[in-house]
Every structure is written in structure tokens, then in C-alpha cells.
């Protein structure tokens, strides 16, 4: 195994921890009536592909009332959650550019 690959795997989060982080923000989204879906590396893992990931990517119809670590350039926010003693970043993607929204709010 090459050194670069081993390094990225060392920083990867466990799938179970990633799912717990996704569940936490999804529960908040559900309370607010915000449509959301898992994307990125975690989605690939759910569908059976081996894929190391360092964060949780989710697409959504709007942002949440959570403290954001920073804004995402193309729309959305990054939330940091503690799960199993580790800080996990959740990229909460809400497109704010000229692209068609991926999800619509269910109200």
C-alpha cells in the first residue's frame, strides 16, 4: 500500500461514527421540516463501495439552526459534532449558485 493512501485512511472516520453524525443532523432537519439526503463518501459506503471518508456530506433544502464552523463557498455550512469522542465535520450542502436546488423543502 502506498504511503499517501495509508495516510488518508488513518484520518478516515469509521462508518458507524459517520452514520451517527448523519443521524444527529438529520433529526434536527426533520424537526425543522428540512429535506436532506446523505451524499459523498458515506453514501458510497451505504451502497456497498469501499470508500474512506473524512467527513459526512449531506445535501439539503436549507441550513439548520446549528452552530456552523464555516460557510461552504457554493452554499451551505459545515457543522462539527462530537460522536464517539471524535469531532466529525458534516458538510451541509445547500446550493446557493445558479444551479437548480437538489432538494425542495417539504412543508
KADASUL-V501651 format. One record per run of one state. SS is the DSSP state (H for helix, E for strand, - for the rest). FROM is the first residue (numbers start at 1). TO is the last residue. Records with the same first field share a line. If there is no record, write none. Layout:
SS->FROM-TO, FROM-TO
//
This chain:
-->1-2, 11-14, 33-35, 47-55, 61-67, 72-75, 84-85, 94-107
H->3-10, 15-32, 40-46
E->36-39, 56-60, 68-71, 76-83, 86-93
//
